[in-house]
Amino acid sequence: MTIRLRAPRRLVAAATAGALALSLAACGGTTKDSASGSGDAKAGGKASADPNAPLKKGLKLAFLPKQVNNPYETIVDNAGIAAAKEFGGEAKEVGPSDASASSQVSYINTLIQQRHDAILIAANDENAVCGPLKQAMSKNIKIVAYDSDTNPACRDVFINQASSEEIGRSEVKLLAEQIGSEGEIAILSATANATNQNTWIKFMQDELKKPEYSKMKLVKVAYGDDDDQKSFQQTQGLLQAYPNLKGIISPTTVGIAAAARYISGSKYKGKVALTGLGTPDQMRKFVKDGTVKGFELWDPKNLGYLAAFAAAALSSGQITGAQGEKFKAGKLGERSIGANGEVILGPPTVFDAKNIDQYHF
């Protein structure tokens, strides 16, 4: 199921009793200082972190997802928008309705003009967004990539939902358990340029080289472009093109839900295994009707929450994005920045018939 969002939203935190709500169409009120270009570690002189600096009030954050009609991205961004209220900031979500490589560029340019303190982006293409992101950084706008990374030179930190290697390898292990480590398999991905998808697939392919998977053969990587109908059709195409297919991995919440919908109403139900990354609310009925035995994901609300606090810490000078720096992320506690500016949320959870009713997101 696809959730279509209304026009970009903004939650305004009441830092003082007389604070006024700002218009969504303009960025009047809190604007950045004209001298704000100084102090950015990547865009211009070497900044130093002050871990004891207080979080600034009235920070303006903007979440830019891959596409605004992706229900997973909606959960992430709504949680980040809500988190901004905790530290007296305000946040909104803007973005394209399609996940093409360049679809986010115009939104970045607009956010630069609106002088936000931080832009949080789930990149559709790691390089296509680099030009405008670097321009934003030169104006001391902090860049937090989340879910799907940009080129590291084009952001300050990356909030990774889990170790990319752990996700990729665990997906293969899950499917192997379901098909007895034997048979032809396929991958139904999002877009061909999606950074996170491609990284996970790389580790899946490497995992498949291990001796215990010698009887499993990856026959196709298909792309549904994170579009429900296209992912549905790609699933149908895979099953028709490869009649001996035993399993599909779809590491995208849109893809796995569309694939499950097709399989559940077809002759392949109970014959072709499906796993990947999905939300419990999307997948519950498919687990209960036997279409899907198990899949995994992290808590997307915590991903958005952590990204918001990282943006606030960057904008307040508590961190610069350097390895070893630490910051406090509200209810999630202290977090450390690892190599290449990466902050890892935590390991994914496997959902199956035994535990799925314990989760609601």
ZIVENBEL-V971763 format. One record per residue. N is the residue number from 1. RES is the residue in three letters. PHI is phi as a letter, one per 20 degrees, with the letter a starting at -180 (* if undefined). OMEGA is omega in whole degrees, -180 to 180 (none if undefined). BURIAL is 1 if it has 9 or more other C-alpha atoms within 8 Angstrom, else 0. Layout:
N_RES_PHI_OMEGA_BURIAL, N_RES_PHI_OMEGA_BURIAL
This chain:
1_MET_*_-177_0, 2_THR_d_179_0, 3_ILE_e_177_0, 4_ARG_d_-177_0, 5_LEU_e_174_0, 6_ARG_f_-177_0, 7_ALA_g_-179_0, 8_PRO_g_-176_1, 9_ARG_d_176_1, 10_ARG_b_172_1, 11_LEU_d_-176_1, 12_VAL_d_-179_1, 13_ALA_e_-180_1, 14_ALA_e_-179_1, 15_ALA_f_175_1, 16_THR_c_-175_0, 17_ALA_f_-177_0, 18_GLY_d_-178_0, 19_ALA_f_-178_0, 20_LEU_d_176_0, 21_ALA_f_180_0, 22_LEU_e_179_1, 23_SER_f_177_0, 24_LEU_f_-174_0, 25_ALA_e_-178_0, 26_ALA_c_-178_0, 27_CYS_d_178_1, 28_GLY_g_180_0, 29_GLY_n_-177_0, 30_THR_e_176_0, 31_THR_c_-176_1, 32_LYS_e_180_0, 33_ASP_f_-177_0, 34_SER_f_179_0, 35_ALA_e_-172_0, 36_SER_f_-179_1, 37_GLY_f_-179_1, 38_SER_e_171_1, 39_GLY_n_179_1, 40_ASP_e_-172_1, 41_ALA_f_-175_1, 42_LYS_d_-174_1, 43_ALA_e_-179_1, 44_GLY_a_-159_1, 45_GLY_i_-176_1, 46_LYS_e_179_0, 47_ALA_e_176_0, 48_SER_d_-178_0, 49_ALA_e_174_0, 50_ASP_c_-175_0, 51_PRO_f_-180_1, 52_ASN_e_179_0, 53_ALA_f_178_0, 54_PRO_f_175_0, 55_LEU_f_-180_1, 56_LYS_f_175_1, 57_LYS_e_176_0, 58_GLY_m_179_1, 59_LEU_f_-180_1, 60_LYS_d_-179_1, 61_LEU_d_176_1, 62_ALA_c_176_1, 63_PHE_e_180_1, 64_LEU_c_-178_1, 65_PRO_f_176_1, 66_LYS_g_177_1, 67_GLN_b_-173_1, 68_VAL_e_180_1, 69_ASN_d_177_1, 70_ASN_e_-174_1, 71_PRO_f_177_1, 72_TYR_f_-180_1, 73_GLU_f_178_1, 74_THR_f_179_1, 75_ILE_f_-179_1, 76_VAL_g_-174_1, 77_ASP_f_178_1, 78_ASN_f_178_1, 79_ALA_f_178_1, 80_GLY_f_178_1, 81_ILE_f_178_1, 82_ALA_f_-179_1, 83_ALA_f_-179_1, 84_ALA_g_179_1, 85_LYS_f_-177_1, 86_GLU_f_-180_0, 87_PHE_d_174_1, 88_GLY_m_178_1, 89_GLY_d_178_1, 90_GLU_c_-177_1, 91_ALA_b_177_1, 92_LYS_b_175_1, 93_GLU_d_172_1, 94_VAL_c_178_1, 95_GLY_r_-178_1, 96_PRO_e_176_1, 97_SER_e_176_0, 98_ASP_c_-174_0, 99_ALA_d_179_1, 100_SER_f_-171_0, 101_ALA_g_-173_1, 102_SER_d_-172_1, 103_SER_f_-177_1, 104_GLN_e_-172_1, 105_VAL_f_-177_1, 106_SER_f_179_0, 107_TYR_f_177_1, 108_ILE_f_-180_1, 109_ASN_f_178_1, 110_THR_f_-180_0, 111_LEU_f_175_1, 112_ILE_f_180_1, 113_GLN_f_-180_0, 114_GLN_e_173_1, 115_ARG_l_174_1, 116_HIS_f_177_1, 117_ASP_f_-179_1, 118_ALA_b_173_1, 119_ILE_d_179_1, 120_LEU_d_-170_1, 121_ILE_c_168_1, 122_ALA_d_-167_1, 123_ALA_f_172_1, 124_ASN_f_179_1, 125_ASP_b_-173_1, 126_GLU_f_-177_1, 127_ASN_d_-176_0, 128_ALA_f_-178_1, 129_VAL_e_-172_1, 130_CYS_f_-178_1, 131_GLY_g_180_0, 132_PRO_f_178_1, 133_LEU_f_177_1, 134_LYS_f_176_1, 135_GLN_f_178_0, 136_ALA_f_-180_1, 137_MET_f_179_1, 138_SER_f_178_1, 139_LYS_d_178_1, 140_ASN_m_170_1, 141_ILE_e_-177_1, 142_LYS_f_-177_1, 143_ILE_d_176_1, 144_VAL_d_173_1, 145_ALA_e_177_1, 146_TYR_b_179_1, 147_ASP_m_180_1, 148_SER_c_-169_1, 149_ASP_f_168_1, 150_THR_e_166_1, 151_ASN_g_-176_1, 152_PRO_g_-180_1, 153_ALA_f_-173_0, 154_CYS_d_178_1, 155_ARG_b_179_1, 156_ASP_e_177_1, 157_VAL_b_175_1, 158_PHE_c_177_1, 159_ILE_e_-177_1, 160_ASN_e_-176_1, 161_GLN_f_177_1, 162_ALA_a_176_1, 163_SER_g_-179_1, 164_SER_g_179_1, 165_GLU_f_-180_1, 166_GLU_f_179_1, 167_ILE_f_-177_1, 168_GLY_f_-178_1, 169_ARG_f_-178_1, 170_SER_f_178_0, 171_GLU_f_178_1, 172_VAL_f_180_1, 173_LYS_f_179_0, 174_LEU_f_-178_1, 175_LEU_f_-180_1, 176_ALA_g_178_1, 177_GLU_f_-175_0, 178_GLN_e_-178_1, 179_ILE_d_179_1, 180_GLY_m_178_0, 181_SER_l_-177_1, 182_GLU_b_174_1, 183_GLY_p_179_1, 184_GLU_f_179_1, 185_ILE_c_178_1, 186_ALA_c_176_1, 187_ILE_d_174_1, 188_LEU_d_-174_1, 189_SER_e_177_1, 190_ALA_e_177_1, 191_THR_e_-178_1, 192_ALA_f_-177_0, 193_ASN_d_-176_1, 194_ALA_f_-175_1, 195_THR_f_-176_1, 196_ASN_f_180_1, 197_GLN_g_-177_1, 198_ASN_f_178_1, 199_THR_f_178_1, 200_TRP_f_-179_1, 201_ILE_f_178_1, 202_LYS_g_179_1, 203_PHE_f_174_1, 204_MET_f_-179_1, 205_GLN_f_178_0, 206_ASP_f_179_0, 207_GLU_f_-179_1, 208_LEU_f_179_1, 209_LYS_f_-179_0, 210_LYS_f_-176_0, 211_PRO_g_-177_0, 212_GLU_f_179_0, 213_TYR_d_-175_1, 214_SER_f_180_1, 215_LYS_e_175_0, 216_MET_d_-178_1, 217_LYS_c_175_1, 218_LEU_e_-175_1, 219_VAL_d_-176_0, 220_LYS_a_167_0, 221_VAL_d_-179_1, 222_ALA_d_-176_1, 223_TYR_c_178_1, 224_GLY_e_177_1, 225_ASP_l_-178_1, 226_ASP_l_176_1, 227_ASP_d_-174_1, 228_ASP_g_-176_1, 229_GLN_f_180_0, 230_LYS_f_179_1, 231_SER_f_176_1, 232_PHE_g_-179_1, 233_GLN_f_178_0, 234_GLN_f_177_1, 235_THR_f_177_1, 236_GLN_g_-180_1, 237_GLY_f_179_0, 238_LEU_f_-177_1, 239_LEU_f_176_1, 240_GLN_f_-178_0, 241_ALA_f_-177_0, 242_TYR_c_-176_0, 243_PRO_f_179_0, 244_ASN_e_-178_0, 245_LEU_f_-179_1, 246_LYS_d_-178_1, 247_GLY_a_178_1, 248_ILE_c_171_1, 249_ILE_d_177_1, 250_SER_c_-177_1, 251_PRO_e_179_1, 252_THR_b_-175_1, 253_THR_f_177_1, 254_VAL_f_-177_1, 255_GLY_f_-176_1, 256_ILE_f_179_1, 257_ALA_f_179_1, 258_ALA_f_179_1, 259_ALA_f_179_1, 260_ALA_f_-180_1, 261_ARG_f_179_1, 262_TYR_f_-177_1, 263_ILE_f_-176_1, 264_SER_f_-179_1, 265_GLY_d_-176_0, 266_SER_c_178_0, 267_LYS_f_-178_0, 268_TYR_e_180_0, 269_LYS_f_-178_1, 270_GLY_n_-180_0, 271_LYS_d_180_0, 272_VAL_d_-179_1, 273_ALA_f_178_1, 274_LEU_c_173_1, 275_THR_b_-179_1, 276_GLY_q_-178_1, 277_LEU_d_-179_1, 278_GLY_b_176_1, 279_THR_e_-180_1, 280_PRO_g_-178_1, 281_ASP_f_177_0, 282_GLN_f_-168_1, 283_MET_e_-173_1, 284_ARG_g_-176_1, 285_LYS_f_-179_0, 286_PHE_f_174_1, 287_VAL_f_-177_1, 288_LYS_f_179_1, 289_ASP_e_175_0, 290_GLY_n_179_1, 291_THR_f_-178_1, 292_VAL_c_179_1, 293_LYS_e_-179_1, 294_GLY_a_177_1, 295_PHE_b_-177_1, 296_GLU_b_175_1, 297_LEU_a_171_1, 298_TRP_e_177_1, 299_ASP_e_-177_0, 300_PRO_f_178_1, 301_LYS_f_179_1, 302_ASN_f_177_1, 303_LEU_f_179_1, 304_GLY_f_179_1, 305_TYR_f_-179_1, 306_LEU_f_179_1, 307_ALA_f_-180_1, 308_ALA_f_-180_1, 309_PHE_f_176_1, 310_ALA_f_178_1, 311_ALA_f_179_1, 312_ALA_f_179_1, 313_ALA_f_177_1, 314_LEU_f_-176_1, 315_SER_f_-180_1, 316_SER_e_178_1, 317_GLY_n_178_1, 318_GLN_f_179_1, 319_ILE_c_175_1, 320_THR_d_-176_1, 321_GLY_o_-179_1, 322_ALA_f_179_1, 323_GLN_g_178_1, 324_GLY_n_177_0, 325_GLU_f_-179_1, 326_LYS_c_176_1, 327_PHE_b_179_1, 328_LYS_e_-177_1, 329_ALA_d_176_1, 330_GLY_l_-177_0, 331_LYS_f_180_0, 332_LEU_e_176_1, 333_GLY_m_-177_0, 334_GLU_f_178_0, 335_ARG_c_-179_1, 336_SER_d_176_1, 337_ILE_e_-179_1, 338_GLY_e_-179_1, 339_ALA_f_176_0, 340_ASN_m_176_0, 341_GLY_m_-176_1, 342_GLU_e_174_1, 343_VAL_d_-176_1, 344_ILE_d_179_1, 345_LEU_f_-179_1, 346_GLY_q_-177_0, 347_PRO_f_178_1, 348_PRO_f_177_1, 349_THR_d_176_0, 350_VAL_e_179_0, 351_PHE_d_177_1, 352_ASP_b_-176_1, 353_ALA_f_-176_1, 354_LYS_f_-173_0, 355_ASN_c_-170_0, 356_ILE_f_-179_1, 357_ASP_f_176_1, 358_GLN_e_-175_0, 359_TYR_c_-179_0, 360_HIS_b_173_0, 361_PHE_a_none_0
